[in-house]
Amino acid sequence: MLKRINWKAIFKGFAWLSCLAGMVVLMSFIDAKKQSVKCAKIEILIPGADNFIEIEEIDAILKQNEGDLIGRNLEGINLHKIEKSIAANPYIGFVKVYADMNGTVFVEVKQRQPVLRILNAGGQDYYVDSDGLKMPISPNFTANVLVATGNILEGFNGRVDTLMTSAAKDLYKTAVFVKRDTLWDAQIEQLHVNDKLDIEMVPRVGNQRIILGNAKDIETKMSNLLAFYKQAMPKVGWNAYRSINLKYINQIVCEKRDSLTIKKLEKPSVPDSIVQQQQVINAQVQSAIQDEIRKATQAAATETKKEEKTASASAKTENKKTENTTDKNKASKSTENKESVKKEKETKTEQKQAATKEKTATKDKTVKTNR
């Protein structure tokens, strides 16, 4: 009877019950500790270089919603409510609030990361963050991101919201692509939507409009532009073309300008704060772009040389193989010739021996007849 009892399952169930009981006892101790532990200090952590929101603003939100936390029992502080009130700020992407048994309340804040600033056709000014959500301009901080102007109909109601129009979504995708590439992040300083609703890119180096069209196949389009920079620009110069059209996937269409009437294209107007930022970094960025393009060109030339060396080495190997094959054929032919000569000699020897035997036999017959 005892053998039929599953002792293993019983011991496992007993272990689970013991763990559960231990957790209940531990939680009761923590609750009891909370009743006696008071809030000693507040630690507010805001990582990152962007300062859309300051520590003082977080502290003000805490005091507005919960009052002064210092000196209060931890049990009486609603951490979830604090999280919810801080997360309502449009510059906050994520917030976590927790306390330890030493009486410290920690507030960890992650700010939204803008990738694009839009000045729409109606004069509204707002950011688009890395998640594709609209967020307001901050009075405390101006982010160094791409600026999009022109015929943009995407509106903003002041709250965090998703993008609605296809043009705004294309602008966001373009900004994300440019930000991920060091060369294009340095070269492209502004986006503009023209009357045909095509996205134009304003470069730092070169006095032309780069017509992207939309964000579809942007990787291929920008790869074509880089190839054009490497091959054409060193020969004709950076100001030889009025526009570079990338709308067509398999080709680049350029409009040349008259060399006698070259003048600087007027860039779309942007706020003064952005202009000041751009003036500070333009000189450094231009030299960096030239270095990047030079490195890319050198890398392409090195790659071409490697391919030529590889082709040359393979050709030499093929030639050696052909020579070896020819030598082998010659050797085999020589061997065959020697064997044929040997066979001919042997045949001639046999023929001589046969002739000698015939002569000897004839002489014998003659002697016998004479007798």
C-alpha positions as CSV (number, residue, x, y, z in Angstrom):
1,M,0.0,0.0,0.0
2,L,2.8,2.4,0.9
3,K,4.6,1.7,-2.4
4,R,1.6,3.0,-4.3
5,I,1.9,6.5,-2.7
6,N,3.7,9.1,-4.9
7,W,6.1,10.4,-2.3
8,K,7.9,12.6,-4.8
9,A,4.7,14.6,-5.6
10,I,3.9,14.9,-1.9
11,F,7.4,16.3,-1.1
12,K,7.1,18.7,-4.1
13,G,3.8,20.0,-2.9
14,F,5.1,20.4,0.7
15,A,8.1,22.4,-0.7
16,W,5.7,24.8,-2.6
17,L,3.6,25.3,0.5
18,S,6.7,26.1,2.5
19,C,7.8,28.7,0.0
20,L,4.4,30.3,-0.1
21,A,4.2,30.4,3.6
22,G,7.7,32.0,3.7
23,M,6.7,34.6,1.2
24,V,3.6,35.5,3.2
25,V,5.7,35.9,6.4
26,L,8.3,38.0,4.5
27,M,5.6,40.3,3.1
28,S,4.1,40.7,6.6
29,F,7.5,41.7,7.9
30,I,7.9,44.2,5.0
31,D,4.5,45.7,5.7
32,A,5.4,46.0,9.3
33,K,8.7,47.6,8.4
34,K,6.9,50.1,6.1
35,Q,4.7,51.2,8.9
36,S,7.7,52.3,10.9
37,V,10.1,53.5,8.1
38,K,9.8,57.1,7.1
39,C,10.8,58.8,3.8
40,A,14.3,60.2,4.5
41,K,15.2,61.5,1.0
42,I,14.2,61.5,-2.7
43,E,16.5,60.4,-5.5
44,I,15.5,61.7,-9.0
45,L,17.5,60.1,-11.9
46,I,17.3,61.6,-15.4
47,P,19.9,60.0,-17.7
48,G,20.8,61.4,-21.1
49,A,22.2,64.7,-22.4
50,D,18.8,66.2,-23.4
51,N,17.3,68.4,-20.7
52,F,13.6,68.8,-21.7
53,I,12.7,68.4,-18.1
54,E,14.7,69.4,-15.0
55,I,14.9,67.7,-11.6
56,E,13.2,70.7,-10.1
57,E,10.2,70.2,-12.3
58,I,9.9,66.5,-11.2
59,D,10.1,67.6,-7.6
60,A,7.4,70.2,-8.2
61,I,5.1,67.5,-9.7
62,L,5.7,65.3,-6.6
63,K,4.8,68.2,-4.2
64,Q,1.8,69.2,-6.3
65,N,0.3,65.7,-6.3
66,E,1.5,64.2,-3.0
67,G,2.8,67.1,-1.0
68,D,6.0,67.0,1.0
69,L,7.2,63.3,1.1
70,I,10.1,63.8,3.5
71,G,9.1,62.5,7.0
72,R,6.1,60.5,5.9
73,N,5.7,56.8,6.4
74,L,6.4,54.8,3.3
75,E,3.2,52.9,3.7
76,G,1.2,56.2,3.3
77,I,2.9,57.1,0.0
78,N,1.1,56.0,-3.2
79,L,4.0,55.2,-5.5
80,H,1.7,54.1,-8.4
81,K,-0.1,57.5,-8.3
82,I,3.3,59.3,-8.4
83,E,4.3,57.3,-11.5
84,K,1.1,58.2,-13.2
85,S,1.3,61.9,-12.5
86,I,5.0,62.1,-13.8
87,A,4.2,60.0,-16.9
88,A,1.5,62.6,-17.9
89,N,4.3,65.0,-18.7
90,P,4.7,65.1,-22.5
91,Y,8.5,65.0,-22.3
92,I,8.6,61.8,-20.3
93,G,8.7,58.5,-22.1
94,F,9.0,56.2,-19.1
95,V,9.1,56.5,-15.3
96,K,9.6,54.1,-12.5
97,V,9.1,55.0,-8.8
98,Y,10.1,52.7,-5.9
99,A,11.4,52.8,-2.3
100,D,13.9,50.9,-0.3
101,M,13.9,50.0,3.4
102,N,16.3,52.8,4.2
103,G,13.6,55.3,3.5
104,T,14.8,56.5,0.1
105,V,12.2,57.0,-2.7
106,F,13.8,56.6,-6.2
107,V,12.3,58.3,-9.3
108,E,13.9,57.1,-12.5
109,V,12.8,59.1,-15.6
110,K,13.5,58.4,-19.3
111,Q,12.9,61.4,-21.5
112,R,11.5,61.2,-25.1
113,Q,14.2,61.4,-27.8
114,P,13.3,63.7,-30.6
115,V,14.5,62.9,-34.1
116,L,12.7,65.6,-36.1
117,R,11.3,69.1,-35.7
118,I,8.4,70.1,-37.9
119,L,7.3,73.6,-38.8
120,N,4.0,72.9,-40.6
121,A,2.1,75.0,-43.2
122,G,0.0,76.5,-40.5
123,G,2.9,77.8,-38.4
124,Q,2.8,75.1,-35.7
125,D,6.1,74.0,-34.3
126,Y,6.6,70.6,-32.7
127,Y,9.0,67.6,-32.4
128,V,8.6,64.0,-33.5
129,D,10.3,61.5,-31.1
130,S,12.1,58.2,-31.9
131,D,8.8,56.3,-31.5
132,G,7.0,58.4,-34.2
133,L,5.0,60.4,-31.6
134,K,4.4,64.1,-31.7
135,M,5.7,66.1,-28.7
136,P,5.7,69.9,-27.9
137,I,8.7,72.3,-28.1
138,S,10.4,72.9,-24.8
139,P,11.2,76.4,-23.5
140,N,14.2,74.9,-21.6
141,F,16.0,73.0,-24.4
142,T,16.4,73.0,-28.2
143,A,17.2,69.6,-29.6
144,N,19.8,69.4,-32.4
145,V,17.7,67.4,-34.9
146,L,16.6,67.7,-38.5
147,V,14.1,70.5,-39.2
148,A,11.3,69.9,-41.7
149,T,9.5,72.8,-43.3
150,G,7.2,73.6,-46.3
151,N,3.9,72.1,-47.4
152,I,3.3,70.0,-44.3
153,L,-0.3,69.6,-43.3
154,E,0.2,67.5,-40.2
155,G,-1.4,69.4,-37.3
156,F,-0.6,69.3,-33.5
157,N,-3.0,69.7,-30.7
158,G,-0.4,70.1,-27.9
159,R,-0.6,66.5,-26.6
160,V,1.5,63.5,-27.4
161,D,-0.1,61.9,-30.4
162,T,0.7,59.6,-33.4
163,L,1.4,60.9,-36.9
164,M,-1.7,60.9,-39.2
165,T,-0.6,62.0,-42.7
166,S,1.6,59.9,-45.1
167,A,3.9,63.0,-45.7
168,A,4.6,63.3,-42.0
169,K,5.3,59.6,-41.7
170,D,7.7,59.8,-44.7
171,L,9.5,62.7,-43.0
172,Y,9.8,60.7,-39.8
173,K,11.2,57.6,-41.7
174,T,13.7,59.9,-43.5
175,A,14.8,61.5,-40.3
176,V,15.4,58.1,-38.6
177,F,17.4,56.9,-41.5
178,V,19.6,60.0,-41.6
179,K,20.2,59.9,-37.9
180,R,21.4,56.3,-38.0
181,D,24.1,57.1,-40.6
182,T,27.0,59.3,-39.5
183,L,27.7,60.6,-43.0
184,W,24.1,61.6,-43.8
185,D,23.6,62.9,-40.3
186,A,26.4,65.3,-40.9
187,Q,25.5,66.2,-44.5
188,I,21.7,66.7,-44.4
189,E,20.8,69.7,-42.3
190,Q,17.1,70.2,-43.3
191,L,14.1,68.7,-45.0
192,H,11.6,70.6,-47.1
193,V,8.3,69.4,-48.6
194,N,7.7,71.2,-52.0
195,D,4.5,72.1,-53.8
196,K,4.5,68.6,-55.4
197,L,4.6,67.0,-51.9
198,D,8.1,65.7,-52.6
199,I,10.7,65.7,-49.8
200,E,13.7,67.7,-50.6
201,M,16.9,67.4,-48.6
202,V,19.1,70.5,-48.0
203,P,22.8,69.6,-47.8
204,R,25.5,71.3,-45.8
205,V,28.1,70.6,-48.5
206,G,27.0,71.5,-52.1
207,N,24.5,74.1,-53.3
208,Q,21.7,72.0,-54.7
209,R,18.4,70.5,-53.9
210,I,18.4,66.7,-53.3
211,I,14.9,65.5,-54.3
212,L,14.1,62.4,-52.4
213,G,10.4,62.1,-53.3
214,N,9.1,59.9,-50.5
215,A,10.8,57.5,-48.0
216,K,10.1,54.4,-50.0
217,D,13.4,52.5,-50.9
218,I,15.3,55.2,-49.1
219,E,18.3,52.9,-48.5
220,T,18.7,52.3,-52.3
221,K,18.2,56.0,-53.1
222,M,20.8,57.2,-50.6
223,S,23.2,54.5,-51.7
224,N,22.8,55.8,-55.3
225,L,23.5,59.3,-54.0
226,L,26.7,58.2,-52.3
227,A,27.9,56.5,-55.5
228,F,27.2,59.8,-57.3
229,Y,29.1,61.8,-54.8
230,K,32.2,59.5,-55.2
231,Q,32.2,59.4,-59.0
232,A,30.8,62.7,-60.2
233,M,31.4,65.4,-57.6
234,P,35.2,65.2,-57.7
235,K,35.1,65.8,-61.4
236,V,32.5,68.5,-61.8
237,G,32.5,70.2,-58.4
238,W,29.9,70.5,-55.7
239,N,28.0,73.5,-57.2
240,A,27.7,72.2,-60.8
241,Y,24.1,71.0,-60.4
242,R,21.0,72.8,-59.5
243,S,19.2,69.7,-58.3
244,I,19.8,66.0,-57.9
245,N,16.7,63.9,-58.3
246,L,16.6,60.5,-56.5
247,K,12.9,59.7,-57.0
248,Y,13.6,57.0,-59.6
249,I,15.1,53.9,-58.1
250,N,17.5,52.9,-60.8
251,Q,18.8,56.3,-61.9
252,I,19.8,59.8,-60.8
253,V,18.5,62.7,-62.8
254,C,20.5,65.9,-62.4
255,E,19.8,69.5,-63.6
256,K,22.9,71.5,-64.4
257,R,23.1,75.1,-63.6
258,D,24.6,77.9,-65.8
259,S,28.2,78.4,-64.5
260,L,27.8,82.2,-65.1
261,T,24.7,82.5,-62.9
262,I,25.7,80.4,-59.9
263,K,24.2,81.9,-56.8
264,K,23.4,80.5,-53.4
265,L,20.0,78.9,-53.0
266,E,17.8,80.4,-50.4
267,K,17.1,77.9,-47.7
268,P,13.6,77.6,-46.1
269,S,13.3,79.9,-43.1
270,V,13.7,78.3,-39.6
271,P,13.6,79.7,-36.1
272,D,16.6,81.8,-34.9
273,S,17.5,79.2,-32.3
274,I,18.0,76.6,-35.0
275,V,20.0,79.0,-37.2
276,Q,22.4,79.7,-34.4
277,Q,22.9,76.0,-33.7
278,Q,23.5,75.3,-37.4
279,Q,26.1,78.2,-37.8
280,V,28.1,76.8,-34.8
281,I,28.4,73.3,-36.3
282,N,28.4,73.9,-40.0
283,A,32.2,74.5,-40.5
284,Q,33.2,71.4,-38.5
285,V,30.6,69.2,-40.2
286,Q,31.6,70.3,-43.7
287,S,35.2,69.1,-43.1
288,A,33.9,65.9,-41.5
289,I,31.7,65.2,-44.5
290,Q,34.6,65.7,-46.9
291,D,36.7,63.3,-44.8
292,E,33.9,60.7,-44.8
293,I,33.5,60.9,-48.6
294,R,37.3,60.7,-49.1
295,K,37.5,57.7,-46.8
296,A,34.6,56.0,-48.6
297,T,36.2,56.7,-52.0
298,Q,39.6,55.3,-50.8
299,A,37.8,52.3,-49.4
300,A,36.1,51.7,-52.8
301,A,39.5,52.1,-54.6
302,T,41.1,49.7,-52.2
303,E,38.3,47.2,-52.7
304,T,38.7,47.5,-56.5
305,K,42.5,46.9,-56.2
306,K,41.9,43.8,-54.1
307,E,39.4,42.5,-56.6
308,E,42.0,43.1,-59.4
309,K,44.7,41.4,-57.4
310,T,42.4,38.4,-56.8
311,A,41.5,38.2,-60.5
312,S,45.2,38.5,-61.4
313,A,46.2,35.7,-59.0
314,S,43.4,33.5,-60.3
315,A,44.5,34.1,-63.9
316,K,48.1,33.2,-62.9
317,T,46.9,30.0,-61.3
318,E,44.9,29.1,-64.4
319,N,48.0,29.8,-66.6
320,K,50.1,27.5,-64.3
321,K,47.5,24.8,-64.5
322,T,47.5,25.1,-68.3
323,E,51.3,25.0,-68.4
324,N,51.4,21.9,-66.2
325,T,48.8,20.3,-68.4
326,T,50.8,21.1,-71.5
327,D,54.0,19.7,-69.9
328,K,52.2,16.6,-69.0
329,N,50.9,16.2,-72.5
330,K,54.4,16.7,-73.9
331,A,55.9,14.2,-71.5
332,S,53.2,11.6,-72.4
333,K,53.8,12.2,-76.1
334,S,57.5,11.8,-75.6
335,T,57.0,8.6,-73.8
336,E,54.6,7.4,-76.5
337,N,57.2,8.2,-79.2
338,K,60.0,6.4,-77.3
339,E,57.7,3.3,-76.9
340,S,56.8,3.4,-80.7
341,V,60.6,3.7,-81.6
342,K,61.4,0.8,-79.3
343,K,58.6,-1.3,-80.9
344,E,59.9,-0.5,-84.4
345,K,63.4,-1.6,-83.4
346,E,62.1,-4.8,-81.9
347,T,60.1,-5.4,-85.1
348,K,63.1,-4.9,-87.3
349,T,65.2,-7.2,-85.1
350,E,62.6,-9.9,-85.3
351,Q,62.4,-9.4,-89.1
352,K,66.3,-9.7,-89.3
353,Q,66.2,-12.9,-87.2
354,A,63.5,-14.4,-89.4
355,A,65.5,-13.6,-92.6
356,T,68.7,-15.1,-91.1
357,K,66.8,-18.3,-90.2
358,E,65.4,-18.5,-93.8
359,K,68.9,-18.1,-95.3
360,T,70.3,-20.8,-93.0
361,A,67.5,-23.2,-93.9
362,T,68.1,-22.6,-97.7
363,K,71.8,-23.3,-97.3
364,D,71.1,-26.6,-95.5
365,K,68.8,-27.7,-98.3
366,T,71.4,-26.9,-100.9
367,V,74.1,-28.9,-99.2
368,K,71.8,-31.9,-98.9
369,T,70.9,-31.7,-102.6
370,N,74.6,-31.7,-103.6
371,R,75.3,-34.7,-101.6
